[in-house]
Amino acid sequence: MSYMKYSEKINKYLKGEEFSNSLEISFAGLLEDKSRNQKLIEICSNKRVIHFGCADHIELIDQKIAANRWLHKLLVENTSDCIGIDINKKAVDYITDTLRYKQVYCLDIENEKPNFLQANQQWDYLILGEIIEHVDNPVLFLQRIMSVFKDHVNQIIITAPNVFNVSTQNDISYCRENINTDHNYWFSPYTLNRIVYKSGFSNIEFTFADRVALSFKNKLKYVLQRIFRKSVMFQSNQFNTIILTADF
């Protein structure tokens, strides 16, 4: 799996040591044809994972289970241990009482402390899947995550919508916006890196993914586009999710 890690030169801008109002950064070589879920499962296979926002939207759980796309189910099936956390009590009750999943907890991390973490208990990853764009203050939210979990988790994985995707670019060309009405932000790789850095995390790396796996037809189209078109921006627009990892 290809990841990008910003150079020390770019990191000076992330840290605020340098300033530019037109910084240009290339994403060459990062593109793959795996979906967001496929990449997350690949990263977390046989690992110990804490999954924030595990419910997704309660209205979509059954639909995604039927399509084998509900991330928490896939994580439970592929990790060595998986805890689920969500702020939506109705969704948590449905997951535990109706779907019979264990180790799923209702928690408002900004105002509560988890009571399920044991002393000296260590986890490989904490996943924030498509959450950061929903919170009111992403830096304060991530700082809270850092303070609560830094002694228990090795790395954080954040996925977020990539503003540089072909659907958004098409909408812009038609002077329209197509948006999840619960979102507060769009993120680019740089702006996501910046809030993660400002929140105290280190060793930040990122890559791209599509929300769903590409069909054979689209895989072929993607390969041909990479061969015959040199535009890095054109290529990166095809992937609508940023996957970022960082150390606590």
N, C-alpha and C positions, 0 to 999 in steps of 0.2 A: 504494500500500500504506500502510495506516494504522499508525503507530507511536506509542507513548507514551514520553515522557521526563519523569521526575519533576521537579517544581518544586524550587526552592531550599529551600522549606519542608520538603518530604519528604526532600531530600538531607541536611538537618541530622540527621535520624534515622538515615539510612544511615551518616553519618560519626560517629555517637555523640555529636553536640553537643547533641542534644535526646533526651528519652525519653518514651515513652508506652506504657502496657500495653494500650491499646485504639485504636491508630491505624487510622482508616478511610480507605481509598483507593478511588476509583472507577475502573473500567476502561471507561467509556462511550466508544463510537465506535471501538473497536479491532477489531471482529469482521468477518471476511471468510469466504468459502466455499471458499477454496483450501486444498489439503492442505499438509502440512509440506514434502514434496518439491517441489511446485509453487512454493512460496514461495522455497525455497532455490535452485532453478534460476533463478527470476526474478532473485534477488539476484546470483547468480554468473555469469549468462550472459556469455560472452566475457571473463571475468576469469581471473586466475591464482590457483589455489586449492590449499591444503594441506588434505587431508581426513583428520582423525584418526578412528580407529576405523572405517576404511573397510570392514572385512570384515563388520561387523554380527555376527550369529551364524552360524558356518560352516554349521550345519545348515539355515539358511534362505536361503543365497545363491542356489541354483538355483531355489528356489521363487519368490523375489522377482524374479529375472531373468525368469522365465517370465511373471510378472504385470507386468513393466516397473516394478517398485517398488524395485529395488536401487539405493540412492542413488549409490554410487560409479560405476556404469555411467552413470547419468543425468548425473553431473557430468563424467565424461570426454567424453561426447557433446556437452555444452553449454558447456564452459569453453574458454578458449584454451590452458590448461595445467593439469594436475591431478596432484599427487603424493598417493599414498595411504599412510597409516601405520597400523599395527596392532600390538598387543603379542602377538597370537596367531600364532606361527610356522607352525603347521599351516595356518591360514587363509591366511596370506600366500603360502605355498608353493602352495596350491591356486589362488589368484588368479593367480599369476605362471606357474606351470608348466602348469596345466590350462586355465585361462581365457585365458591369454596376455596378461594386462594388464601393461603396462610401468610403471615408476616407482611401484612398490608396495614398501614397505620394512617390515621387522620392527624395531620400536623400543620399548624401555621408557623413555619420556621421563623418568621419575623417577630413573633410574639411569644413563642413557646420553645421549650427545650425538649428534645426527644428523650423518652424514658426507656428506650429499648437498646441503647448503646451500653455495652458492658466495658468495664475497665480493661485496658490492654487488648481490646478487640480491634483487629485491623481489617480494613476492606481495601480492595484494589482500586475500585472506581466508584465515583458518585456521578450519576448521569442526570443532567438537566436537559431533557429533550423537548425542544420547542417551548421553552418556558420564559426565557430571558426577555423575549419581546412582549410578554404579557405583564411583567411587573412594573410598578410605578417608577422605582428608582433602582436600576440594575446594579450600580456600584454598591449602594448600601445593602442590597439583597445579597450580592456575592461576598461582601465583607462579613455579613452574618453567617453565610455558609462556611466561610473560612474559619471564623472564630469557633463555631460549634463542632466542625468536623476535622479540623487540621490535625488532631492527634489520633484520628481513627481511619483516615482515608489517604491513600497515596496520590491519586490523581483525580481531577475533575474532567468530565467530558461534557461539552456544551454543543448542542445543535441549534441552529437558528436559520430563519429564512435569509437567503442571499439576495440582496437587492439587485445584484448583477445577474439576473436570470432572464431567459428569453421571453417569458410571459409578461414580466414587468416591463421589459423594453417594448414589447408589442403594445401594451396598454398605454405607455407614454406616447407612442407614435400616434395613437388615436385620441390623445388628450383625455384619458379616463384613468380611474383607479379601481383596482379589483383587490379588496382587502378583507381579511378576517377582522370583524368589527371589535374584537377584544384585544387587538394588537395596539401597542403604544409606539413601536419603533420598527424601522427597517435597519438591518445591519449589513455593512460591507465587511470583508475580512479585516481591514485595518481598524474600523471602529469597534468591532467585537474584540479584537486583540487589545485595543486601548482600554476598554472598561475592565477586561480581565486582568490586565497588568495593574491598573489603578486599584484593583481590589486586593492586591497582595499576592497573586499567583505568579509562578515563574515557569521557565522552560516551556513556553507556549509554542504549540505547533498546530497547523490546521490543514484541512483538505476540503474537497467538495464532494457532494453526492446528490443524486436525484431522489425525490421522495419515493418513487417506485422504480423497480428494476426496468431497464430498457428492454423493449421487445427486440426480436432478432432483426426486424426491419430497421428499427431506430439505431441498433448497434451498428449495422452496416452503414447507415447514413452517417452516423457519428464518425466512424473510421474514415470514410471517404472525405468528410469535411476536414478532418485533421490532416489528411494527406494533401488535399488540394487548396485548402485555405489556410493562410498563415496567421490570420488574426487571432491572437490569444484571447482578446475580449470576446470575439464571436464564439470561440470554443467554450470559454468559461460560462457564458450565458446559458448553456444548456443544463447547468447543474444548479438547482434552486436551493440547496441546503449547504450551509457551512458546518463542518464538524471540527471542533477545536478541542485539544487536550492541553492540560497544564498541571503542574505539580502544586500540591498544597504547601 
